[in-house]
Amino acid sequence: GTLHEGLSDLDLPALLYCGSNDGFYAGAERAAGEMPGAQFEPLVGLDHLAAVLKADVALPHIRGFLLDQA
């Protein structure tokens, strides 16, 4: 199977985010598009490590997502 196999069966709220300069960006965006309950948030200008380390950029998206689920 592939990494994306079965994603369309995951009908649950999910937030996927990825730095726009991350090599995983296209795959993460595609995965979110295949998951019915997912949303994708690009973190513009960040690479993989920066997307993890720059909480000030990622946390507003995470917080908003969690508040929408409450």
MARDO-788992 format. One line per field, with one value per residue (C-alpha): residue number from 1; x, y, z. Coordinates in pm, 1 decimal. Layout:
REM MARDO-788992
resi = [NUM,...]
east = [X,...]
north = [Y,...]
up = [Z,...]
***
This chain:
REM MARDO-788992
resi = [1,2,3,4,5,6,7,8,9,10,11,12,13,14,15,16,17,18,19,20,21,22,23,24,25,26,27,28,29,30,31,32,33,34,35,36,37,38,39,40,41,42,43,44,45,46,47,48,49,50,51,52,53,54,55,56,57,58,59,60,61,62,63,64,65,66,67,68,69,70]
east = [0.0,88.4,98.6,-227.7,-414.7,-724.6,-719.1,-1063.8,-1195.5,-1071.0,-1381.7,-1283.2,-1169.4,-800.6,-561.4,-259.3,-7.1,322.4,582.8,563.1,938.1,909.8,972.1,658.2,436.4,273.4,207.0,58.0,-167.8,-277.0,-342.5,-562.4,-753.9,-824.9,-952.1,-1317.6,-1283.6,-938.4,-819.3,-475.1,-284.1,28.5,294.7,434.8,811.4,889.0,1079.3,1019.3,1220.4,1095.4,733.1,800.2,1003.5,805.1,512.8,407.2,319.0,161.1,-28.8,-290.6,-393.6,-398.1,-589.8,-847.1,-893.2,-945.5,-1191.4,-1392.4,-1417.6,-1549.1]
north = [0.0,363.9,627.4,774.2,444.5,446.8,819.0,869.1,628.4,850.9,1061.4,1246.0,1596.0,1638.4,1926.5,1882.0,2162.9,2184.9,2443.5,2560.5,2492.5,2139.0,1845.7,1682.9,1980.6,1838.8,1504.3,1664.5,1887.4,1590.7,1378.2,1650.1,1673.7,1301.6,1299.4,1411.8,1578.7,1728.2,2080.7,2183.8,2486.8,2591.7,2760.2,2998.5,3020.3,2747.3,2424.9,2102.8,2192.7,2550.4,2429.2,2222.9,2483.5,2799.3,2739.4,3103.5,3030.2,2685.2,2730.1,2977.1,2722.8,2440.0,2646.7,2752.2,2395.3,2269.6,2547.9,2458.1,2100.0,2201.6]
up = [0.0,-17.7,251.3,121.6,99.8,319.7,400.3,248.6,514.1,799.0,849.1,1164.1,1248.9,1174.1,1134.1,913.3,892.0,714.0,628.5,269.4,231.6,371.0,138.0,283.7,192.5,-120.8,46.7,357.5,150.1,-58.6,251.9,401.0,74.1,80.4,439.9,459.1,800.8,759.4,709.9,594.0,717.8,529.8,739.4,481.0,453.2,707.9,652.5,846.0,1154.7,1172.2,1154.0,1466.2,1653.5,1576.7,1811.2,1775.2,1411.6,1453.2,1781.3,1657.5,1392.0,1644.8,1899.1,1638.7,1524.1,1879.1,1960.8,1649.1,1780.1,2124.4]
***
